[in-house]
Amino acid sequence: MTAQPFPVSEIVAAQRPHRKDAARNYDALITAAREAFAENGAEASLEDIARRAGVGIGTLYRNFPTRRHLFESVYAGEVNDLCRLARQVADREPWEALTSWLRRFVDYTVTKRAIREAMDDESDIFLACRESMYQAGGPLFERAQKAGEARTDLSFDDLLRMVAGITATNFVDDAQRGRVLTVALDGVRTSAA
């Protein structure tokens, strides 16, 4: 997989403070926001996010002047993690690499769903994230197709929409979601694999 940076990687690097203490606070806020949005949706309390991160509300606002800045930063961080994972799994067997990436994609969709309404599909960050995600995951899918392990009558966009659609459903628990995803991916895998 190419070592060229993904567009979202540059955005994340530009947003993150350089001073160690400021970077530590920034990272704690992103982690806390990700958890709070997954639990409570886009209306999660900013005060709760600051408390979870162990910082004051002033530190939150210094890093993220508006709720939208926080949404975009969490979203970009999630996509950046997906891109990093694509590089990490690229040397595995094709099907294993693809499904490892898709299982992490499922976790990303939970956060995305929580903040989706607050995101602008035409914003520079959203477009860079989309491009980066396709650059990261697309080659894993193509490799699985070339290896004869994934259907060739399916596009990468089809695959992502299927997985996102499945994860949009409410499940009893993560185990049930995992079982349903496994059944769906069985339909993507070729019978020869």
C-alpha positions as CSV (number, residue, x, y, z in Angstrom):
1,M,0.0,0.0,0.0
2,T,1.3,3.4,-0.9
3,A,3.1,5.5,1.8
4,Q,1.6,8.7,0.3
5,P,-0.4,10.5,3.0
6,F,-4.2,10.5,2.7
7,P,-5.9,13.9,2.4
8,V,-7.4,13.4,5.9
9,S,-4.1,12.6,7.5
10,E,-2.9,16.1,6.5
11,I,-6.0,17.7,8.0
12,V,-5.7,15.8,11.3
13,A,-2.0,16.7,11.6
14,A,-2.8,20.4,10.9
15,Q,-5.5,20.4,13.6
16,R,-3.5,18.7,16.4
17,P,-1.5,21.1,18.6
18,H,2.3,20.7,18.6
19,R,3.0,21.3,22.3
20,K,2.9,18.0,24.2
21,D,0.5,19.1,26.9
22,A,-1.9,20.7,24.4
23,A,-1.7,17.6,22.1
24,R,-2.5,15.4,25.1
25,N,-5.5,17.5,26.0
26,Y,-6.6,17.5,22.3
27,D,-6.3,13.7,22.1
28,A,-8.2,13.3,25.4
29,L,-11.0,15.6,24.1
30,I,-11.3,13.7,20.8
31,T,-11.5,10.3,22.6
32,A,-14.1,11.6,25.1
33,A,-16.1,13.2,22.3
34,R,-16.1,10.0,20.3
35,E,-17.4,8.0,23.3
36,A,-20.0,10.7,24.2
37,F,-21.3,10.9,20.6
38,A,-21.5,7.2,20.3
39,E,-23.5,7.0,23.6
40,N,-25.7,10.1,23.4
41,G,-25.6,11.3,19.7
42,A,-24.9,14.7,18.4
43,E,-26.5,16.4,21.4
44,A,-23.9,15.0,23.9
45,S,-23.1,17.6,26.5
46,L,-19.9,19.6,25.8
47,E,-19.4,19.9,29.6
48,D,-19.6,16.1,29.9
49,I,-17.0,15.7,27.1
50,A,-14.6,18.1,28.9
51,R,-15.2,16.2,32.2
52,R,-14.5,12.8,30.6
53,A,-11.3,14.2,29.1
54,G,-10.2,15.6,32.5
55,V,-10.0,19.2,31.3
56,G,-12.0,22.4,31.8
57,I,-14.6,23.6,29.4
58,G,-12.3,26.5,28.4
59,T,-9.8,23.9,27.1
60,L,-12.5,22.3,25.0
61,Y,-13.5,25.7,23.5
62,R,-9.8,26.7,22.9
63,N,-9.4,23.5,20.8
64,F,-12.9,23.5,19.3
65,P,-14.5,26.9,19.1
66,T,-17.8,25.4,17.9
67,R,-19.6,22.1,18.2
68,R,-19.2,21.7,14.5
69,H,-15.4,22.0,14.8
70,L,-15.5,19.2,17.4
71,F,-17.8,17.1,15.1
72,E,-15.4,17.5,12.1
73,S,-12.4,16.7,14.2
74,V,-13.9,13.5,15.6
75,Y,-15.0,12.5,12.2
76,A,-11.6,13.2,10.6
77,G,-9.9,11.3,13.4
78,E,-12.1,8.3,12.8
79,V,-11.4,8.2,9.1
80,N,-7.7,8.8,9.7
81,D,-7.8,5.7,12.0
82,L,-9.4,3.7,9.2
83,C,-6.6,4.8,6.8
84,R,-3.9,3.8,9.3
85,L,-5.5,0.4,9.7
86,A,-5.7,-0.2,6.0
87,R,-1.9,0.2,5.9
88,Q,-1.4,-2.1,8.9
89,V,-3.5,-4.9,7.5
90,A,-2.3,-4.6,3.9
91,D,0.2,-7.5,4.1
92,R,-2.4,-10.0,5.5
93,E,-4.2,-12.5,3.3
94,P,-6.6,-10.6,1.1
95,W,-9.9,-11.6,2.7
96,E,-8.5,-11.2,6.2
97,A,-7.2,-7.8,5.4
98,L,-10.5,-6.7,3.9
99,T,-12.7,-8.0,6.7
100,S,-10.4,-6.6,9.4
101,W,-10.8,-3.2,7.8
102,L,-14.5,-3.6,7.4
103,R,-15.0,-4.5,11.1
104,R,-13.3,-1.3,12.0
105,F,-15.4,0.5,9.4
106,V,-18.5,-0.7,11.4
107,D,-17.2,1.1,14.5
108,Y,-16.6,4.2,12.5
109,T,-20.2,4.2,11.2
110,V,-21.5,4.3,14.8
111,T,-19.7,7.6,15.4
112,K,-20.6,8.9,11.9
113,R,-24.3,8.1,12.5
114,A,-24.2,10.1,15.8
115,I,-22.9,13.2,14.2
116,R,-24.2,12.8,10.6
117,E,-26.9,15.5,10.7
118,A,-24.4,18.1,11.9
119,M,-22.0,17.4,9.0
120,D,-22.1,19.1,5.6
121,D,-21.6,16.6,2.8
122,E,-19.9,19.2,0.7
123,S,-17.4,20.5,3.3
124,D,-13.8,20.2,2.6
125,I,-13.3,17.9,5.5
126,F,-16.1,15.6,4.6
127,L,-14.9,15.4,1.0
128,A,-11.3,14.7,2.1
129,C,-12.5,12.0,4.5
130,R,-14.5,10.3,1.8
131,E,-11.6,10.4,-0.7
132,S,-9.2,9.1,2.0
133,M,-11.5,6.2,3.0
134,Y,-11.9,5.1,-0.6
135,Q,-8.1,5.3,-1.2
136,A,-7.5,3.3,1.9
137,G,-10.2,0.6,1.7
138,G,-10.6,0.3,-2.1
139,P,-7.3,-1.4,-2.7
140,L,-8.0,-4.0,0.0
141,F,-11.3,-4.8,-1.7
142,E,-9.7,-5.0,-5.2
143,R,-6.9,-7.2,-3.8
144,A,-9.6,-9.6,-2.4
145,Q,-11.3,-9.6,-5.8
146,K,-8.1,-10.3,-7.7
147,A,-7.4,-13.2,-5.3
148,G,-10.8,-14.6,-6.2
149,E,-12.0,-14.2,-2.6
150,A,-14.6,-11.4,-3.2
151,R,-17.3,-11.1,-5.8
152,T,-16.4,-9.1,-8.8
153,D,-20.0,-7.9,-9.6
154,L,-19.8,-5.6,-6.5
155,S,-18.1,-2.2,-6.4
156,F,-16.4,-0.9,-3.3
157,D,-19.1,1.7,-3.0
158,D,-21.7,-1.1,-3.0
159,L,-19.9,-2.9,-0.3
160,L,-19.6,0.2,2.0
161,R,-23.2,1.1,1.5
162,M,-24.2,-2.5,2.4
163,V,-22.2,-2.5,5.6
164,A,-23.3,1.0,6.5
165,G,-26.9,0.0,6.0
166,I,-26.6,-3.1,8.1
167,T,-24.9,-1.1,10.9
168,A,-27.7,1.5,10.8
169,T,-30.0,-1.0,12.4
170,N,-30.3,-1.2,16.2
171,F,-28.9,-4.4,17.6
172,V,-29.4,-6.1,20.9
173,D,-25.6,-6.0,21.4
174,D,-22.3,-5.9,19.6
175,A,-22.3,-9.7,19.3
176,Q,-25.5,-9.7,17.3
177,R,-24.2,-6.9,15.1
178,G,-21.1,-9.0,14.5
179,R,-23.1,-12.1,13.6
180,V,-25.3,-10.2,11.1
181,L,-22.2,-8.6,9.5
182,T,-20.5,-12.0,9.2
183,V,-23.6,-13.4,7.4
184,A,-23.6,-10.4,5.0
185,L,-19.9,-10.7,4.3
186,D,-20.5,-14.4,3.5
187,G,-22.6,-13.1,0.6
188,V,-19.6,-11.0,-0.6
189,R,-17.1,-13.8,-0.4
190,T,-16.9,-16.1,-3.4
191,S,-17.8,-19.7,-3.1
192,A,-14.3,-20.7,-4.3
193,A,-12.7,-19.0,-1.3
